[in-house]
Amino acid sequence: MTSSTVHKQSNSQDAEIWQNLKKAIASSSGFLNWQQARGELNESLDVQVRHYLEETLATLAY
């Protein structure tokens, strides 16, 4: 197996993990409450989840 093949498999696995994690986060009550508090958002779910995680981690770090 070449390093290019391994890298492509790793990227594919990472993408699959992110999709599953994003779905789990998006269905959580914490995310839904956060989303509702922010009002209507025109951002993609990917961007919303990233913002939610950034804000959550910033709060935990405080």
Buried (B, 14 or more C-beta within 10 A) or exposed (E): EEEEEEEEEEEEEEEEEEEEEBEEBBEEEEBEEBBEEEEEEEEEBEEBBBBBBEEBEEEEEE
